[in-house]
Amino acid sequence: MSSLFGTMWIAVGGMLAEQGALDAASNNVANVNTPGFSRQRPVLIEGDPISLGPLTLGSGVVLQKLESLRDPILELRIQEETQQQGQLDALVSGMSQVQVMFTTSSSDIGTQISNFFASLNQLSTDPANVSLRQGVLTAAGNLANTFRTATHNLAVQQANLDVNVTRVVQQVNLLTGQIAGLNGQIKGMEDRHENASAFVDQRDVLIGQLSSLVDVSSVESDSGLTLTTSNGTALVAGNRSFPLDTQIDVSGVQHIFAQGTDITGKLTAGKLAGLLQMRDQKIPGVLSNLDALAAGFANAVNTAHRSGFDLNGAAGGDLFVPPPAGGQGAAASMAVQITDPALIAASSDGSPDSNGNLAVLSAVHDQAVASGQTATDFYANLVFGVGSDVSNASAEEDASQLILRQLQDQRGSISGVSLDEEAANMIRYQRAYEAAARMVSTVNDILDTTINLGRY
């Protein structure tokens, strides 16, 4: 290596190393806005020295590899927070739609309950007035219709959530299939000692998308990356993916299966878990409360109504259709039993001018009809509960977004591209390349002169 040819070999090696470093810097700059890209850093090492007798001579610089800058622990934290974010986003979106159904307006259940008792008070001023009696039936009908509308809207939302569950499962299967394919490409390139960082970045982006949909745990092994749900259900193993499936159960909703096992109740994070929480817990809870309110109110009013007499002097019957036994489905089936205004039992003694039983009916306003609460209080607590769920979930979502942004900023400081830094690196690599090229040119001139000495 002490010869001119050795010097040229060292200089050419330097040019190749600096060219590779320049290529890495150029690639970093080109991908400054690419989601999930991890910047690459050239690892330059000193070549193995060569011994010539008592002398040990250097052999120049070698570009050992291009190193992608990643923090595996930070990537895992981002995946975990993304899962939490996906679940909370689905929950907030779903509960906000429920909240709209219970906002204070002229058509909500609370207002219709108040209108019903107001119509009874109006009738008490002239109990034989057919127009006022019709007003009571209209108010009762409006109340029943509001209950039915609320339950119908909740059922529609529940059905839409069921459809979304199927769609999200399809997205999960698409992503796991793509991740498995990338696993195969990465493993093949690594076996050939090639740089697979571009495919690793693509895989990380897909895993991030998958994390927003379902709870994911990743394990690196010699055979490649393995992805499972938090309960251990396999999603990806090496270059194989394990699709999820949906099947309708006896209740008529889609359940999620993995290799024949029902895992619906085992999903704990991601959009899928949020959709399931809304479909299987939140909405059924609201429907159950509506049923309890409708059944308790109808039974209390019917009991009071049967204690009086109608305009014909006959004993009063049920004002509302009796709710189902146990109360389940009471809100969806709530309806007014009578259609003739004369059959309203306003009298307490059978005389047409008596309004004694209207006081009994009005007293239902202050009676406990569900869970030891009046109808107005029970409904107010129901609305408060829905609003509280939205508020709490929104606060958690905001906190999760803040944490996720901080984690992404940390990732950016490690893996992100700084244009200023890359510009400085490119100048440094360029200067080193130019110096090596000048060395090649100089040695070439010396060799040319040496070879042509005999001509002079």
C-alpha positions in Angstrom: 0.0 0.0 0.0 3.0 2.2 0.0 2.9 2.4 -3.8 1.1 5.1 -5.8 -1.4 2.5 -6.8 -2.1 1.8 -3.2 -2.6 5.5 -2.6 -5.0 5.7 -5.5 -6.9 2.7 -4.1 -7.3 4.4 -0.7 -8.5 7.6 -2.4 -11.0 5.7 -4.6 -12.3 3.9 -1.5 -12.7 7.3 0.2 -14.7 8.6 -2.8 -17.0 5.6 -2.7 -17.5 5.9 1.0 -18.3 9.6 0.8 -20.5 9.0 -2.2 -22.5 6.6 -0.1 -22.7 9.1 2.7 -23.9 11.8 0.2 -26.6 9.4 -1.1 -27.8 8.8 2.5 -28.0 12.5 3.1 -29.8 13.1 -0.2 -32.3 10.3 0.7 -32.9 11.9 4.1 -33.7 15.3 2.5 -36.0 13.7 -0.1 -38.0 12.0 2.6 -38.2 14.9 5.0 -42.1 14.9 4.8 -42.5 11.1 4.4 -44.7 9.8 7.3 -42.8 7.2 9.3 -39.4 7.7 7.7 -36.4 7.1 9.9 -33.4 9.1 8.9 -30.3 7.2 7.9 -26.8 7.8 9.2 -23.7 6.5 7.4 -21.4 4.4 9.6 -17.9 5.1 8.4 -15.1 2.9 9.8 -11.4 2.7 9.3 -10.3 -0.1 6.9 -8.2 -3.0 8.2 -4.6 -1.9 8.3 -1.9 -3.6 6.3 1.5 -4.6 7.7 4.6 -4.3 5.6 7.5 -5.5 7.7 7.8 -3.1 10.6 5.3 -0.7 9.1 1.5 -0.8 9.6 -0.3 1.2 7.0 -3.9 2.3 6.9 -6.2 1.2 4.1 -8.5 4.2 4.1 -12.2 4.5 5.0 -15.0 2.0 4.5 -18.8 2.7 4.5 -19.8 -0.2 6.8 -23.5 0.4 6.6 -26.4 2.9 6.6 -27.9 3.0 10.1 -31.6 3.9 10.5 -32.1 5.9 13.7 -35.0 4.4 15.7 -35.9 4.0 19.4 -37.8 0.6 19.7 -39.1 1.5 23.2 -40.4 4.8 22.0 -42.1 3.1 19.0 -43.9 0.7 21.4 -45.1 3.6 23.5 -46.4 5.4 20.4 -48.2 2.2 19.4 -49.8 1.9 22.9 -51.0 5.5 22.9 -52.3 5.1 19.4 -54.4 2.2 20.5 -55.8 4.3 23.4 -56.4 7.2 21.0 -58.3 4.9 18.6 -60.6 3.6 21.3 -61.3 7.0 22.8 -62.0 8.6 19.4 -64.6 5.9 18.6 -66.2 6.3 22.1 -66.4 10.1 22.0 -67.8 10.0 18.5 -70.5 7.4 19.5 -71.5 9.1 22.7 -71.7 12.5 21.1 -74.3 11.0 18.7 -76.2 9.6 21.7 -76.0 13.0 23.4 -77.7 14.7 20.5 -80.8 12.6 21.1 -81.1 13.9 24.7 -80.4 17.6 24.4 -83.0 19.8 25.9 -85.5 20.8 23.2 -89.2 20.9 22.6 -89.2 17.3 21.5 -87.1 15.5 24.1 -88.5 13.1 26.7 -88.2 15.5 29.6 -90.1 18.2 27.9 -92.9 15.8 26.8 -93.2 14.5 30.4 -93.7 18.1 31.5 -96.2 18.7 28.7 -98.2 15.7 29.8 -98.6 16.9 33.4 -99.4 20.4 32.1 -102.2 19.0 30.0 -103.6 17.3 33.2 -103.5 20.6 35.0 -105.4 22.3 32.1 -108.0 19.6 32.1 -108.6 20.0 35.9 -110.1 23.5 35.2 -112.9 22.0 33.1 -112.9 18.1 33.3 -115.8 17.7 31.0 -114.2 19.7 28.2 -113.6 17.3 25.2 -111.0 19.6 23.7 -109.0 19.6 26.9 -109.4 15.8 27.2 -108.1 15.4 23.6 -105.1 17.6 24.7 -104.2 15.0 27.4 -104.4 12.2 24.8 -102.2 14.2 22.4 -99.6 14.9 25.1 -99.6 11.2 26.1 -99.2 10.2 22.5 -96.4 12.7 21.9 -94.6 11.3 25.0 -95.0 7.7 23.8 -93.8 8.7 20.3 -90.7 10.4 21.8 -89.8 7.3 23.7 -90.2 5.2 20.5 -88.2 7.7 18.4 -85.3 7.7 20.9 -85.1 3.9 21.1 -85.4 3.7 17.3 -82.5 6.2 16.8 -80.4 4.2 19.3 -81.2 1.0 17.5 -80.1 2.5 14.2 -76.9 3.8 15.7 -76.3 0.3 17.2 -76.8 -1.3 13.8 -74.4 1.2 12.2 -71.8 0.4 14.8 -72.3 -3.3 13.9 -71.6 -2.5 10.3 -68.5 -0.5 11.3 -67.2 -3.5 13.3 -67.2 -5.6 10.2 -65.5 -2.9 8.2 -62.8 -2.4 10.8 -62.1 -6.1 10.9 -61.7 -6.0 7.1 -59.2 -3.2 7.5 -57.3 -5.1 10.2 -57.1 -8.1 7.8 -55.8 -6.0 5.0 -53.1 -4.4 7.2 -52.0 -7.7 8.7 -51.6 -9.2 5.2 -49.5 -6.2 4.1 -47.3 -6.4 7.2 -46.8 -10.1 6.7 -45.7 -9.4 3.1 -43.2 -6.8 4.3 -41.9 -9.2 6.9 -41.0 -11.6 4.2 -39.2 -8.9 2.2 -37.3 -7.6 5.2 -36.2 -11.1 6.2 -35.0 -11.9 2.7 -33.0 -8.7 2.5 -31.5 -9.1 5.9 -30.5 -12.7 5.1 -28.6 -11.2 2.1 -27.1 -8.6 4.3 -28.9 -5.8 2.4 -30.3 -2.6 3.9 -34.1 -3.1 4.5 -34.7 0.1 6.4 -37.2 1.4 3.8 -39.4 -1.7 4.2 -39.0 -1.4 8.0 -40.3 2.1 7.9 -43.2 1.0 5.7 -44.0 -1.7 8.2 -43.9 0.7 11.1 -46.4 2.9 9.4 -48.7 0.0 8.8 -48.3 -1.2 12.4 -49.2 2.4 13.5 -52.4 2.2 11.4 -53.1 -1.2 12.8 -52.6 0.0 16.4 -55.3 2.6 15.9 -57.8 -0.2 15.0 -57.0 -2.9 17.5 -54.8 -3.6 20.5 -51.4 -4.9 19.2 -48.4 -6.3 20.8 -45.2 -6.9 18.8 -42.4 -9.4 19.5 -39.1 -9.5 17.5 -37.5 -12.9 17.0 -35.0 -14.6 14.7 -37.9 -15.6 12.4 -39.1 -12.0 12.1 -41.7 -9.8 13.7 -44.8 -11.4 15.4 -47.9 -9.4 16.1 -50.6 -10.4 18.5 -53.5 -8.8 20.3 -53.0 -8.0 24.0 -54.7 -11.3 24.9 -52.3 -13.3 22.8 -54.4 -13.8 19.6 -52.0 -14.2 16.7 -52.3 -11.6 13.9 -49.0 -11.9 12.1 -46.1 -14.4 12.5 -43.2 -13.9 10.1 -44.6 -13.8 6.6 -47.9 -15.3 7.6 -51.0 -13.4 8.6 -54.0 -14.8 10.5 -57.2 -13.0 9.4 -60.0 -12.2 11.8 -63.6 -13.2 11.0 -67.1 -11.9 11.9 -70.2 -14.0 12.6 -73.6 -13.0 13.7 -74.5 -14.4 17.1 -77.9 -15.2 18.6 -78.5 -11.6 19.6 -78.1 -10.5 16.0 -74.8 -8.6 16.2 -71.5 -9.4 14.7 -68.9 -11.2 16.9 -65.2 -11.3 16.1 -63.5 -14.7 15.8 -59.8 -15.6 15.5 -59.2 -19.1 14.2 -62.6 -20.2 15.5 -62.3 -18.5 18.9 -64.6 -15.7 19.9 -62.4 -12.8 21.0 -65.1 -10.1 21.0 -64.9 -9.5 24.7 -61.1 -9.7 24.9 -60.3 -6.7 22.7 -59.2 -3.9 25.0 -58.0 -1.0 22.8 -58.1 0.5 19.4 -61.1 1.7 17.3 -62.6 -1.8 17.3 -62.7 -1.9 21.1 -64.4 1.5 21.2 -67.0 0.4 18.7 -67.7 -2.7 20.7 -67.9 -0.7 23.9 -70.5 1.6 22.3 -72.5 -1.2 20.7 -72.5 -3.7 23.6 -72.3 -1.5 26.7 -73.1 2.2 26.3 -76.1 2.0 24.0 -77.7 -1.1 25.8 -77.2 0.8 29.1 -79.1 3.8 27.8 -81.8 1.6 26.3 -82.2 -0.2 29.6 -82.7 3.1 31.4 -85.2 4.2 28.9 -87.1 1.0 29.3 -87.1 1.4 33.1 -88.4 4.9 32.8 -91.1 4.1 30.2 -92.3 1.0 32.2 -92.3 2.8 35.6 -94.0 5.8 34.2 -96.7 3.9 32.3 -97.4 1.6 35.2 -97.7 4.5 37.6 -100.0 6.5 35.3 -102.1 3.4 34.6 -102.5 2.7 38.3 -103.7 6.2 39.0 -105.9 6.2 35.9 -107.7 3.0 37.0 -108.6 4.6 40.3 -111.0 7.1 38.7 -114.0 7.2 36.4 -114.4 8.4 32.8 -116.9 10.9 31.4 -119.5 8.1 31.1 -119.2 7.2 34.8 -117.4 3.9 34.1 -114.3 2.8 35.9 -111.1 4.0 34.2 -108.8 1.6 32.4 -105.2 1.8 31.4 -104.1 5.1 29.8 -101.0 3.5 28.3 -100.6 0.1 26.8 -99.2 -2.0 29.7 -95.5 -2.5 29.3 -93.9 -5.9 28.8 -93.2 -8.0 31.9 -89.8 -7.1 33.2 -89.9 -3.8 31.3 -87.6 -4.9 28.5 -88.7 -3.2 25.3 -91.1 -0.9 27.2 -89.7 2.3 25.6 -89.9 0.9 22.0 -93.5 -0.3 22.5 -94.9 2.5 24.5 -98.3 3.7 23.1 -101.6 5.2 24.3 -104.2 2.6 25.1 -107.3 4.7 24.6 -108.3 6.9 21.6 -111.7 8.3 22.9 -111.2 11.5 25.0 -114.3 10.5 27.0 -112.5 7.5 28.4 -110.0 9.6 30.4 -110.8 8.9 34.0 -110.7 12.5 35.4 -113.5 11.9 38.0 -113.1 10.5 41.4 -116.8 9.9 42.1 -118.3 9.1 38.7 -119.7 12.6 38.1 -118.7 14.3 34.8 -117.7 17.6 36.5 -115.4 15.9 39.1 -111.6 16.4 38.7 -110.6 14.5 41.8 -108.7 11.7 39.9 -106.8 14.3 37.9 -105.0 15.2 41.2 -104.1 11.5 41.6 -102.7 11.4 38.0 -100.8 14.7 38.6 -99.3 13.2 41.8 -97.4 10.7 39.6 -95.1 13.7 38.8 -93.7 13.5 42.3 -93.8 9.7 42.7 -90.8 7.4 42.4 -91.3 5.5 39.2 -87.8 4.1 38.5 -84.9 3.3 40.8 -86.5 5.3 43.6 -86.6 8.5 41.5 -89.4 10.5 40.0 -89.7 10.4 36.2 -88.2 13.9 35.8 -85.2 13.2 38.1 -84.6 9.8 36.5 -84.5 11.3 33.0 -82.3 14.2 34.2 -79.8 11.7 35.7 -79.9 9.7 32.4 -79.1 12.9 30.4 -76.4 13.8 33.0 -74.9 10.3 32.7 -74.7 10.6 28.9 -73.2 14.1 29.1 -70.7 12.9 31.7 -69.6 10.0 29.6 -69.0 12.4 26.7 -67.1 14.9 28.9 -64.9 12.3 30.6 -64.1 10.5 27.3 -63.3 13.8 25.6 -61.0 14.8 28.5 -59.2 11.5 28.2 -59.0 11.8 24.5 -57.4 15.3 24.8 -54.9 14.0 27.3 -54.1 11.1 25.1 -53.6 13.4 22.1 -51.2 15.5 24.1 -49.2 12.5 25.2 -49.2 11.1 21.6 -48.0 14.4 20.2 -45.2 14.5 22.8 -44.1 11.0 21.9 -44.2 11.8 18.2 -42.1 14.9 18.9 -39.6 12.7 20.8 -39.5 10.3 17.8 -39.0 13.2 15.5 -36.0 14.4 17.5 -34.5 10.9 17.1 -35.7 9.7 13.7 -36.9 12.8 12.0 -34.9 14.7 9.3 -33.3 18.1 10.1 -32.7 20.0 6.9 -30.1 22.2 8.5 -28.2 19.2 9.8 -28.4 17.4 6.5 -27.2 20.5 4.6 -24.2 20.6 6.9 -23.5 16.9 6.4 -23.8 17.2 2.6 -21.2 20.0 2.6 -18.9 17.9 4.9 -19.3 14.8 2.7 -18.8 16.8 -0.5 -15.6 18.3 0.8 -14.3 14.9 1.7 -15.3 13.6 -1.7 -13.5 16.4 -3.4 -10.4 15.9 -1.4 -10.3 12.2 -2.3 -11.0 13.0 -5.9 -8.1 15.5 -5.9 -5.9 12.8 -4.5 -6.9 10.5 -7.3 -6.2 13.3 -9.8 -2.8 14.0 -8.2 -1.8 10.3 -8.2 -2.9 10.0 -11.8 -0.8 13.0 -12.8 2.2 11.5 -11.0 1.7 8.1 -12.7 1.3 9.8 -16.1 4.5 11.7 -15.6 6.4 8.6 -14.4 5.2 6.5 -17.3 6.2 9.1 -19.9 9.7 9.9 -18.4 11.4 7.7 -21.1 10.0 9.8 -23.9 12.0 12.8 -22.9 
